[in-house]
Amino acid sequence: MRSDVTWFKSSYSTNEDANCVEIAWRKSSYSGNEGGACVEIAETTEAVLVRDSKDASGPHLAFSPDAWASFLAFAVAR
């Protein structure tokens, strides 16, 4: 198992519920540990989620896998 993955349990899951939903957030390798701009992503079959690691309970962005792949291709080309 990857050591840079943080699991997040859905607020719709309970401790008694056997059908818990969890997603794994991982921090960008470009994010420093010095409190700078840190970005985390979580991938599901439906979407790629992006959030600010300093505000884990705050809002997040959701992209389709195709849109995320297009963004990464664009970013790598820069």
PDB file with one MODEL, atoms N, CA, C and O in Angstrom:
MODEL        1
ATOM      1  N   MET A   1       0.838  -1.176   0.000  1.00  0.00           N
ATOM      2  CA  MET A   1       0.000   0.000   0.000  1.00  0.00           C
ATOM      3  C   MET A   1       0.884   1.239   0.000  1.00  0.00           C
ATOM      4  O   MET A   1       1.923   1.274   0.659  1.00  0.00           O
ATOM      5  N   ARG A   2       0.460   2.256  -0.746  1.00  0.00           N
ATOM      6  CA  ARG A   2       1.245   3.486  -0.828  1.00  0.00           C
ATOM      7  C   ARG A   2       1.235   4.216   0.503  1.00  0.00           C
ATOM      8  O   ARG A   2       0.208   4.263   1.181  1.00  0.00           O
ATOM      9  N   SER A   3       2.373   4.785   0.882  1.00  0.00           N
ATOM     10  CA  SER A   3       2.461   5.495   2.157  1.00  0.00           C
ATOM     11  C   SER A   3       1.980   6.934   2.039  1.00  0.00           C
ATOM     12  O   SER A   3       1.739   7.578   3.060  1.00  0.00           O
ATOM     13  N   ASP A   4       1.830   7.463   0.812  1.00  0.00           N
ATOM     14  CA  ASP A   4       1.425   8.847   0.646  1.00  0.00           C
ATOM     15  C   ASP A   4      -0.079   8.990   0.435  1.00  0.00           C
ATOM     16  O   ASP A   4      -0.539  10.045  -0.001  1.00  0.00           O
ATOM     17  N   VAL A   5      -0.847   7.957   0.734  1.00  0.00           N
ATOM     18  CA  VAL A   5      -2.287   7.975   0.542  1.00  0.00           C
ATOM     19  C   VAL A   5      -2.979   8.183   1.880  1.00  0.00           C
ATOM     20  O   VAL A   5      -2.656   7.511   2.860  1.00  0.00           O
ATOM     21  N   THR A   6      -3.928   9.110   1.927  1.00  0.00           N
ATOM     22  CA  THR A   6      -4.735   9.355   3.110  1.00  0.00           C
ATOM     23  C   THR A   6      -6.162   8.942   2.796  1.00  0.00           C
ATOM     24  O   THR A   6      -6.768   9.485   1.872  1.00  0.00           O
ATOM     25  N   TRP A   7      -6.709   8.001   3.538  1.00  0.00           N
ATOM     26  CA  TRP A   7      -8.066   7.529   3.287  1.00  0.00           C
ATOM     27  C   TRP A   7      -9.066   8.457   3.943  1.00  0.00           C
ATOM     28  O   TRP A   7      -8.841   8.947   5.050  1.00  0.00           O
ATOM     29  N   PHE A   8     -10.163   8.696   3.264  1.00  0.00           N
ATOM     30  CA  PHE A   8     -11.217   9.574   3.739  1.00  0.00           C
ATOM     31  C   PHE A   8     -12.520   8.791   3.713  1.00  0.00           C
ATOM     32  O   PHE A   8     -12.924   8.297   2.660  1.00  0.00           O
ATOM     33  N   LYS A   9     -13.178   8.675   4.851  1.00  0.00           N
ATOM     34  CA  LYS A   9     -14.433   7.944   4.936  1.00  0.00           C
ATOM     35  C   LYS A   9     -15.588   8.889   4.639  1.00  0.00           C
ATOM     36  O   LYS A   9     -15.633  10.008   5.149  1.00  0.00           O
ATOM     37  N   SER A  10     -16.509   8.438   3.821  1.00  0.00           N
ATOM     38  CA  SER A  10     -17.681   9.236   3.470  1.00  0.00           C
ATOM     39  C   SER A  10     -18.486   9.587   4.716  1.00  0.00           C
ATOM     40  O   SER A  10     -18.635   8.769   5.624  1.00  0.00           O
ATOM     41  N   SER A  11     -19.000  10.807   4.748  1.00  0.00           N
ATOM     42  CA  SER A  11     -19.837  11.227   5.877  1.00  0.00           C
ATOM     43  C   SER A  11     -21.165  10.469   5.877  1.00  0.00           C
ATOM     44  O   SER A  11     -21.893  10.515   6.869  1.00  0.00           O
ATOM     45  N   TYR A  12     -21.491   9.778   4.796  1.00  0.00           N
ATOM     46  CA  TYR A  12     -22.713   8.989   4.716  1.00  0.00           C
ATOM     47  C   TYR A  12     -22.526   7.582   5.268  1.00  0.00           C
ATOM     48  O   TYR A  12     -23.492   6.824   5.358  1.00  0.00           O
ATOM     49  N   SER A  13     -21.309   7.222   5.636  1.00  0.00           N
ATOM     50  CA  SER A  13     -21.026   5.907   6.199  1.00  0.00           C
ATOM     51  C   SER A  13     -21.032   5.999   7.715  1.00  0.00           C
ATOM     52  O   SER A  13     -20.621   7.007   8.290  1.00  0.00           O
ATOM     53  N   THR A  14     -21.500   4.943   8.352  1.00  0.00           N
ATOM     54  CA  THR A  14     -21.467   4.882   9.812  1.00  0.00           C
ATOM     55  C   THR A  14     -20.508   3.785  10.220  1.00  0.00           C
ATOM     56  O   THR A  14     -20.098   2.971   9.392  1.00  0.00           O
ATOM     57  N   ASN A  15     -20.150   3.760  11.493  1.00  0.00           N
ATOM     58  CA  ASN A  15     -19.249   2.718  11.979  1.00  0.00           C
ATOM     59  C   ASN A  15     -19.902   1.346  11.948  1.00  0.00           C
ATOM     60  O   ASN A  15     -19.205   0.335  11.866  1.00  0.00           O
ATOM     61  N   GLU A  16     -21.240   1.293  12.015  1.00  0.00           N
ATOM     62  CA  GLU A  16     -21.952   0.023  11.992  1.00  0.00           C
ATOM     63  C   GLU A  16     -22.236  -0.454  10.574  1.00  0.00           C
ATOM     64  O   GLU A  16     -22.588  -1.617  10.374  1.00  0.00           O
ATOM     65  N   ASP A  17     -22.091   0.411   9.605  1.00  0.00           N
ATOM     66  CA  ASP A  17     -22.440   0.101   8.217  1.00  0.00           C
ATOM     67  C   ASP A  17     -21.323  -0.682   7.545  1.00  0.00           C
ATOM     68  O   ASP A  17     -20.179  -0.229   7.503  1.00  0.00           O
ATOM     69  N   ALA A  18     -21.653  -1.851   7.023  1.00  0.00           N
ATOM     70  CA  ALA A  18     -20.648  -2.657   6.333  1.00  0.00           C
ATOM     71  C   ALA A  18     -20.345  -2.123   4.936  1.00  0.00           C
ATOM     72  O   ALA A  18     -19.362  -2.531   4.317  1.00  0.00           O
ATOM     73  N   ASN A  19     -21.175  -1.221   4.441  1.00  0.00           N
ATOM     74  CA  ASN A  19     -21.010  -0.678   3.095  1.00  0.00           C
ATOM     75  C   ASN A  19     -20.399   0.717   3.125  1.00  0.00           C
ATOM     76  O   ASN A  19     -20.928   1.639   2.505  1.00  0.00           O
ATOM     77  N   CYS A  20     -19.305   0.875   3.831  1.00  0.00           N
ATOM     78  CA  CYS A  20     -18.628   2.165   3.931  1.00  0.00           C
ATOM     79  C   CYS A  20     -18.030   2.554   2.583  1.00  0.00           C
ATOM     80  O   CYS A  20     -17.616   1.701   1.797  1.00  0.00           O
ATOM     81  N   VAL A  21     -17.996   3.831   2.342  1.00  0.00           N
ATOM     82  CA  VAL A  21     -17.386   4.355   1.121  1.00  0.00           C
ATOM     83  C   VAL A  21     -16.173   5.168   1.528  1.00  0.00           C
ATOM     84  O   VAL A  21     -16.286   6.096   2.329  1.00  0.00           O
ATOM     85  N   GLU A  22     -15.025   4.831   0.988  1.00  0.00           N
ATOM     86  CA  GLU A  22     -13.808   5.566   1.275  1.00  0.00           C
ATOM     87  C   GLU A  22     -13.100   5.907  -0.025  1.00  0.00           C
ATOM     88  O   GLU A  22     -13.148   5.150  -0.995  1.00  0.00           O
ATOM     89  N   ILE A  23     -12.445   7.053  -0.027  1.00  0.00           N
ATOM     90  CA  ILE A  23     -11.598   7.418  -1.159  1.00  0.00           C
ATOM     91  C   ILE A  23     -10.221   7.758  -0.612  1.00  0.00           C
ATOM     92  O   ILE A  23     -10.087   8.155   0.546  1.00  0.00           O
ATOM     93  N   ALA A  24      -9.206   7.602  -1.440  1.00  0.00           N
ATOM     94  CA  ALA A  24      -7.829   7.844  -1.019  1.00  0.00           C
ATOM     95  C   ALA A  24      -7.342   9.154  -1.624  1.00  0.00           C
ATOM     96  O   ALA A  24      -7.350   9.323  -2.843  1.00  0.00           O
ATOM     97  N   TRP A  25      -6.923  10.069  -0.777  1.00  0.00           N
ATOM     98  CA  TRP A  25      -6.331  11.332  -1.210  1.00  0.00           C
ATOM     99  C   TRP A  25      -4.824  11.176  -1.195  1.00  0.00           C
ATOM    100  O   TRP A  25      -4.268  10.572  -0.279  1.00  0.00           O
ATOM    101  N   ARG A  26      -4.162  11.717  -2.202  1.00  0.00           N
ATOM    102  CA  ARG A  26      -2.694  11.727  -2.200  1.00  0.00           C
ATOM    103  C   ARG A  26      -2.209  13.119  -2.569  1.00  0.00           C
ATOM    104  O   ARG A  26      -2.782  13.809  -3.412  1.00  0.00           O
ATOM    105  N   LYS A  27      -1.136  13.496  -1.907  1.00  0.00           N
ATOM    106  CA  LYS A  27      -0.584  14.836  -2.088  1.00  0.00           C
ATOM    107  C   LYS A  27       0.309  14.880  -3.317  1.00  0.00           C
ATOM    108  O   LYS A  27       1.041  13.935  -3.608  1.00  0.00           O
ATOM    109  N   SER A  28       0.234  15.992  -4.028  1.00  0.00           N
ATOM    110  CA  SER A  28       1.076  16.187  -5.202  1.00  0.00           C
ATOM    111  C   SER A  28       2.543  16.090  -4.817  1.00  0.00           C
ATOM    112  O   SER A  28       2.948  16.567  -3.757  1.00  0.00           O
ATOM    113  N   SER A  29       3.335  15.471  -5.677  1.00  0.00           N
ATOM    114  CA  SER A  29       4.774  15.385  -5.418  1.00  0.00           C
ATOM    115  C   SER A  29       5.435  16.751  -5.522  1.00  0.00           C
ATOM    116  O   SER A  29       6.570  16.919  -5.078  1.00  0.00           O
ATOM    117  N   TYR A  30       4.745  17.731  -6.100  1.00  0.00           N
ATOM    118  CA  TYR A  30       5.273  19.084  -6.210  1.00  0.00           C
ATOM    119  C   TYR A  30       4.930  19.935  -4.992  1.00  0.00           C
ATOM    120  O   TYR A  30       5.398  21.069  -4.889  1.00  0.00           O
ATOM    121  N   SER A  31       4.131  19.421  -4.076  1.00  0.00           N
ATOM    122  CA  SER A  31       3.767  20.158  -2.871  1.00  0.00           C
ATOM    123  C   SER A  31       4.863  19.968  -1.833  1.00  0.00           C
ATOM    124  O   SER A  31       5.287  18.846  -1.558  1.00  0.00           O
ATOM    125  N   GLY A  32       5.304  21.049  -1.276  1.00  0.00           N
ATOM    126  CA  GLY A  32       6.342  20.988  -0.249  1.00  0.00           C
ATOM    127  C   GLY A  32       5.758  20.733   1.120  1.00  0.00           C
ATOM    128  O   GLY A  32       4.545  20.823   1.309  1.00  0.00           O
ATOM    129  N   ASN A  33       6.591  20.423   2.053  1.00  0.00           N
ATOM    130  CA  ASN A  33       6.165  20.227   3.440  1.00  0.00           C
ATOM    131  C   ASN A  33       6.326  21.491   4.251  1.00  0.00           C
ATOM    132  O   ASN A  33       6.175  21.453   5.472  1.00  0.00           O
ATOM    133  N   GLU A  34       6.625  22.601   3.621  1.00  0.00           N
ATOM    134  CA  GLU A  34       6.893  23.854   4.312  1.00  0.00           C
ATOM    135  C   GLU A  34       5.648  24.713   4.475  1.00  0.00           C
ATOM    136  O   GLU A  34       5.760  25.890   4.818  1.00  0.00           O
ATOM    137  N   GLY A  35       4.463  24.154   4.238  1.00  0.00           N
ATOM    138  CA  GLY A  35       3.241  24.930   4.383  1.00  0.00           C
ATOM    139  C   GLY A  35       2.885  25.728   3.149  1.00  0.00           C
ATOM    140  O   GLY A  35       2.058  26.638   3.216  1.00  0.00           O
ATOM    141  N   GLY A  36       3.496  25.403   2.022  1.00  0.00           N
ATOM    142  CA  GLY A  36       3.205  26.102   0.784  1.00  0.00           C
ATOM    143  C   GLY A  36       1.912  25.621   0.156  1.00  0.00           C
ATOM    144  O   GLY A  36       1.078  25.001   0.816  1.00  0.00           O
ATOM    145  N   ALA A  37       1.756  25.912  -1.118  1.00  0.00           N
ATOM    146  CA  ALA A  37       0.554  25.521  -1.843  1.00  0.00           C
ATOM    147  C   ALA A  37       0.543  24.007  -2.022  1.00  0.00           C
ATOM    148  O   ALA A  37       1.326  23.466  -2.801  1.00  0.00           O
ATOM    149  N   CYS A  38      -0.337  23.332  -1.308  1.00  0.00           N
ATOM    150  CA  CYS A  38      -0.403  21.874  -1.361  1.00  0.00           C
ATOM    151  C   CYS A  38      -1.717  21.441  -2.000  1.00  0.00           C
ATOM    152  O   CYS A  38      -2.790  21.913  -1.624  1.00  0.00           O
ATOM    153  N   VAL A  39      -1.618  20.554  -2.952  1.00  0.00           N
ATOM    154  CA  VAL A  39      -2.785  20.043  -3.659  1.00  0.00           C
ATOM    155  C   VAL A  39      -2.837  18.540  -3.472  1.00  0.00           C
ATOM    156  O   VAL A  39      -1.815  17.859  -3.566  1.00  0.00           O
ATOM    157  N   GLU A  40      -4.031  18.022  -3.207  1.00  0.00           N
ATOM    158  CA  GLU A  40      -4.244  16.590  -3.099  1.00  0.00           C
ATOM    159  C   GLU A  40      -5.295  16.180  -4.129  1.00  0.00           C
ATOM    160  O   GLU A  40      -6.193  16.953  -4.463  1.00  0.00           O
ATOM    161  N   ILE A  41      -5.165  14.945  -4.627  1.00  0.00           N
ATOM    162  CA  ILE A  41      -6.170  14.417  -5.542  1.00  0.00           C
ATOM    163  C   ILE A  41      -6.645  13.058  -5.045  1.00  0.00           C
ATOM    164  O   ILE A  41      -5.940  12.350  -4.327  1.00  0.00           O
ATOM    165  N   ALA A  42      -7.852  12.724  -5.447  1.00  0.00           N
ATOM    166  CA  ALA A  42      -8.423  11.401  -5.205  1.00  0.00           C
ATOM    167  C   ALA A  42      -9.083  10.977  -6.500  1.00  0.00           C
ATOM    168  O   ALA A  42      -9.827  11.743  -7.114  1.00  0.00           O
ATOM    169  N   GLU A  43      -8.803   9.745  -6.912  1.00  0.00           N
ATOM    170  CA  GLU A  43      -9.358   9.243  -8.166  1.00  0.00           C
ATOM    171  C   GLU A  43     -10.430   8.196  -7.891  1.00  0.00           C
ATOM    172  O   GLU A  43     -10.235   7.276  -7.096  1.00  0.00           O
ATOM    173  N   THR A  44     -11.559   8.353  -8.559  1.00  0.00           N
ATOM    174  CA  THR A  44     -12.622   7.359  -8.534  1.00  0.00           C
ATOM    175  C   THR A  44     -12.892   6.959  -9.981  1.00  0.00           C
ATOM    176  O   THR A  44     -12.284   7.510 -10.899  1.00  0.00           O
ATOM    177  N   THR A  45     -13.776   6.027 -10.187  1.00  0.00           N
ATOM    178  CA  THR A  45     -14.112   5.655 -11.564  1.00  0.00           C
ATOM    179  C   THR A  45     -14.903   6.755 -12.250  1.00  0.00           C
ATOM    180  O   THR A  45     -14.918   6.829 -13.479  1.00  0.00           O
ATOM    181  N   GLU A  46     -15.556   7.607 -11.480  1.00  0.00           N
ATOM    182  CA  GLU A  46     -16.415   8.653 -12.032  1.00  0.00           C
ATOM    183  C   GLU A  46     -15.720   9.999 -12.175  1.00  0.00           C
ATOM    184  O   GLU A  46     -16.061  10.783 -13.060  1.00  0.00           O
ATOM    185  N   ALA A  47     -14.749  10.271 -11.312  1.00  0.00           N
ATOM    186  CA  ALA A  47     -14.177  11.622 -11.280  1.00  0.00           C
ATOM    187  C   ALA A  47     -12.792  11.624 -10.649  1.00  0.00           C
ATOM    188  O   ALA A  47     -12.387  10.683  -9.967  1.00  0.00           O
ATOM    189  N   VAL A  48     -12.083  12.717 -10.902  1.00  0.00           N
ATOM    190  CA  VAL A  48     -10.838  13.019 -10.205  1.00  0.00           C
ATOM    191  C   VAL A  48     -11.144  14.237  -9.347  1.00  0.00           C
ATOM    192  O   VAL A  48     -11.547  15.281  -9.860  1.00  0.00           O
ATOM    193  N   LEU A  49     -10.953  14.100  -8.040  1.00  0.00           N
ATOM    194  CA  LEU A  49     -11.244  15.167  -7.093  1.00  0.00           C
ATOM    195  C   LEU A  49      -9.955  15.879  -6.718  1.00  0.00           C
ATOM    196  O   LEU A  49      -8.913  15.240  -6.565  1.00  0.00           O
ATOM    197  N   VAL A  50     -10.017  17.190  -6.570  1.00  0.00           N
ATOM    198  CA  VAL A  50      -8.852  18.004  -6.240  1.00  0.00           C
ATOM    199  C   VAL A  50      -9.223  18.895  -5.062  1.00  0.00           C
ATOM    200  O   VAL A  50     -10.295  19.499  -5.049  1.00  0.00           O
ATOM    201  N   ARG A  51      -8.337  18.977  -4.073  1.00  0.00           N
ATOM    202  CA  ARG A  51      -8.599  19.838  -2.909  1.00  0.00           C
ATOM    203  C   ARG A  51      -7.306  20.453  -2.396  1.00  0.00           C
ATOM    204  O   ARG A  51      -6.210  20.030  -2.763  1.00  0.00           O
ATOM    205  N   ASP A  52      -7.452  21.444  -1.551  1.00  0.00           N
ATOM    206  CA  ASP A  52      -6.344  22.091  -0.853  1.00  0.00           C
ATOM    207  C   ASP A  52      -6.050  21.256   0.388  1.00  0.00           C
ATOM    208  O   ASP A  52      -6.924  21.108   1.243  1.00  0.00           O
ATOM    209  N   SER A  53      -4.858  20.713   0.507  1.00  0.00           N
ATOM    210  CA  SER A  53      -4.548  19.831   1.634  1.00  0.00           C
ATOM    211  C   SER A  53      -4.566  20.550   2.976  1.00  0.00           C
ATOM    212  O   SER A  53      -4.686  19.910   4.021  1.00  0.00           O
ATOM    213  N   LYS A  54      -4.450  21.868   2.955  1.00  0.00           N
ATOM    214  CA  LYS A  54      -4.497  22.618   4.213  1.00  0.00           C
ATOM    215  C   LYS A  54      -5.927  22.810   4.706  1.00  0.00           C
ATOM    216  O   LYS A  54      -6.139  23.233   5.842  1.00  0.00           O
ATOM    217  N   ASP A  55      -6.922  22.497   3.849  1.00  0.00           N
ATOM    218  CA  ASP A  55      -8.339  22.624   4.204  1.00  0.00           C
ATOM    219  C   ASP A  55      -9.062  21.359   3.748  1.00  0.00           C
ATOM    220  O   ASP A  55      -9.925  21.400   2.872  1.00  0.00           O
ATOM    221  N   ALA A  56      -8.691  20.236   4.362  1.00  0.00           N
ATOM    222  CA  ALA A  56      -9.187  18.936   3.913  1.00  0.00           C
ATOM    223  C   ALA A  56     -10.701  18.809   3.987  1.00  0.00           C
ATOM    224  O   ALA A  56     -11.286  18.069   3.196  1.00  0.00           O
ATOM    225  N   SER A  57     -11.344  19.495   4.895  1.00  0.00           N
ATOM    226  CA  SER A  57     -12.803  19.410   4.996  1.00  0.00           C
ATOM    227  C   SER A  57     -13.497  20.483   4.159  1.00  0.00           C
ATOM    228  O   SER A  57     -14.725  20.558   4.129  1.00  0.00           O
ATOM    229  N   GLY A  58     -12.710  21.301   3.488  1.00  0.00           N
ATOM    230  CA  GLY A  58     -13.267  22.374   2.670  1.00  0.00           C
ATOM    231  C   GLY A  58     -13.728  21.873   1.314  1.00  0.00           C
ATOM    232  O   GLY A  58     -13.834  20.667   1.088  1.00  0.00           O
ATOM    233  N   PRO A  59     -13.998  22.801   0.418  1.00  0.00           N
ATOM    234  CA  PRO A  59     -14.509  22.426  -0.905  1.00  0.00           C
ATOM    235  C   PRO A  59     -13.462  21.718  -1.752  1.00  0.00           C
ATOM    236  O   PRO A  59     -12.263  21.802  -1.487  1.00  0.00           O
ATOM    237  N   HIS A  60     -13.933  21.027  -2.764  1.00  0.00           N
ATOM    238  CA  HIS A  60     -13.043  20.368  -3.714  1.00  0.00           C
ATOM    239  C   HIS A  60     -13.613  20.540  -5.123  1.00  0.00           C
ATOM    240  O   HIS A  60     -14.795  20.835  -5.301  1.00  0.00           O
ATOM    241  N   LEU A  61     -12.764  20.352  -6.093  1.00  0.00           N
ATOM    242  CA  LEU A  61     -13.160  20.392  -7.490  1.00  0.00           C
ATOM    243  C   LEU A  61     -13.283  18.961  -7.992  1.00  0.00           C
ATOM    244  O   LEU A  61     -12.568  18.073  -7.528  1.00  0.00           O
ATOM    245  N   ALA A  62     -14.183  18.737  -8.936  1.00  0.00           N
ATOM    246  CA  ALA A  62     -14.350  17.409  -9.531  1.00  0.00           C
ATOM    247  C   ALA A  62     -14.225  17.521 -11.044  1.00  0.00           C
ATOM    248  O   ALA A  62     -14.864  18.366 -11.671  1.00  0.00           O
ATOM    249  N   PHE A  63     -13.398  16.666 -11.616  1.00  0.00           N
ATOM    250  CA  PHE A  63     -13.175  16.635 -13.063  1.00  0.00           C
ATOM    251  C   PHE A  63     -13.472  15.237 -13.583  1.00  0.00           C
ATOM    252  O   PHE A  63     -13.261  14.250 -12.878  1.00  0.00           O
ATOM    253  N   SER A  64     -13.957  15.151 -14.806  1.00  0.00           N
ATOM    254  CA  SER A  64     -14.094  13.829 -15.419  1.00  0.00           C
ATOM    255  C   SER A  64     -12.687  13.295 -15.670  1.00  0.00           C
ATOM    256  O   SER A  64     -11.750  14.081 -15.817  1.00  0.00           O
ATOM    257  N   PRO A  65     -12.523  11.979 -15.722  1.00  0.00           N
ATOM    258  CA  PRO A  65     -11.189  11.436 -16.006  1.00  0.00           C
ATOM    259  C   PRO A  65     -10.606  11.964 -17.323  1.00  0.00           C
ATOM    260  O   PRO A  65      -9.403  12.216 -17.406  1.00  0.00           O
ATOM    261  N   ASP A  66     -11.441  12.131 -18.345  1.00  0.00           N
ATOM    262  CA  ASP A  66     -10.954  12.667 -19.623  1.00  0.00           C
ATOM    263  C   ASP A  66     -10.480  14.108 -19.491  1.00  0.00           C
ATOM    264  O   ASP A  66      -9.440  14.474 -20.040  1.00  0.00           O
ATOM    265  N   ALA A  67     -11.240  14.930 -18.764  1.00  0.00           N
ATOM    266  CA  ALA A  67     -10.842  16.329 -18.560  1.00  0.00           C
ATOM    267  C   ALA A  67      -9.540  16.404 -17.771  1.00  0.00           C
ATOM    268  O   ALA A  67      -8.681  17.233 -18.072  1.00  0.00           O
ATOM    269  N   TRP A  68      -9.387  15.546 -16.765  1.00  0.00           N
ATOM    270  CA  TRP A  68      -8.162  15.537 -15.961  1.00  0.00           C
ATOM    271  C   TRP A  68      -6.954  15.120 -16.818  1.00  0.00           C
ATOM    272  O   TRP A  68      -5.877  15.706 -16.710  1.00  0.00           O
ATOM    273  N   ALA A  69      -7.146  14.114 -17.658  1.00  0.00           N
ATOM    274  CA  ALA A  69      -6.064  13.668 -18.542  1.00  0.00           C
ATOM    275  C   ALA A  69      -5.662  14.784 -19.502  1.00  0.00           C
ATOM    276  O   ALA A  69      -4.477  14.970 -19.778  1.00  0.00           O
ATOM    277  N   SER A  70      -6.643  15.526 -20.011  1.00  0.00           N
ATOM    278  CA  SER A  70      -6.351  16.660 -20.901  1.00  0.00           C
ATOM    279  C   SER A  70      -5.577  17.748 -20.161  1.00  0.00           C
ATOM    280  O   SER A  70      -4.631  18.320 -20.702  1.00  0.00           O
ATOM    281  N   PHE A  71      -5.978  18.029 -18.930  1.00  0.00           N
ATOM    282  CA  PHE A  71      -5.268  19.025 -18.126  1.00  0.00           C
ATOM    283  C   PHE A  71      -3.822  18.604 -17.890  1.00  0.00           C
ATOM    284  O   PHE A  71      -2.907  19.413 -18.045  1.00  0.00           O
ATOM    285  N   LEU A  72      -3.608  17.334 -17.512  1.00  0.00           N
ATOM    286  CA  LEU A  72      -2.240  16.866 -17.275  1.00  0.00           C
ATOM    287  C   LEU A  72      -1.392  16.931 -18.535  1.00  0.00           C
ATOM    288  O   LEU A  72      -0.223  17.315 -18.478  1.00  0.00           O
ATOM    289  N   ALA A  73      -1.971  16.557 -19.673  1.00  0.00           N
ATOM    290  CA  ALA A  73      -1.220  16.635 -20.932  1.00  0.00           C
ATOM    291  C   ALA A  73      -0.832  18.072 -21.228  1.00  0.00           C
ATOM    292  O   ALA A  73       0.288  18.334 -21.667  1.00  0.00           O
ATOM    293  N   PHE A  74      -1.741  19.004 -20.995  1.00  0.00           N
ATOM    294  CA  PHE A  74      -1.468  20.420 -21.205  1.00  0.00           C
ATOM    295  C   PHE A  74      -0.354  20.904 -20.261  1.00  0.00           C
ATOM    296  O   PHE A  74       0.573  21.596 -20.682  1.00  0.00           O
ATOM    297  N   ALA A  75      -0.464  20.523 -18.971  1.00  0.00           N
ATOM    298  CA  ALA A  75       0.513  20.961 -17.982  1.00  0.00           C
ATOM    299  C   ALA A  75       1.896  20.408 -18.278  1.00  0.00           C
ATOM    300  O   ALA A  75       2.886  21.122 -18.123  1.00  0.00           O
ATOM    301  N   VAL A  76       1.986  19.164 -18.697  1.00  0.00           N
ATOM    302  CA  VAL A  76       3.270  18.542 -19.003  1.00  0.00           C
ATOM    303  C   VAL A  76       3.906  19.214 -20.222  1.00  0.00           C
ATOM    304  O   VAL A  76       5.128  19.345 -20.291  1.00  0.00           O
ATOM    305  N   ALA A  77       3.086  19.637 -21.178  1.00  0.00           N
ATOM    306  CA  ALA A  77       3.593  20.258 -22.385  1.00  0.00           C
ATOM    307  C   ALA A  77       4.143  21.667 -22.143  1.00  0.00           C
ATOM    308  O   ALA A  77       4.868  22.203 -22.981  1.00  0.00           O
ATOM    309  N   ARG A  78       3.808  22.248 -21.029  1.00  0.00           N
ATOM    310  CA  ARG A  78       4.257  23.614 -20.708  1.00  0.00           C
ATOM    311  C   ARG A  78       5.632  23.603 -20.176  1.00  0.00           C
ATOM    312  O   ARG A  78       6.176  24.659 -19.851  1.00  0.00           O
TER     313      ARG A  78
ENDMDL
END
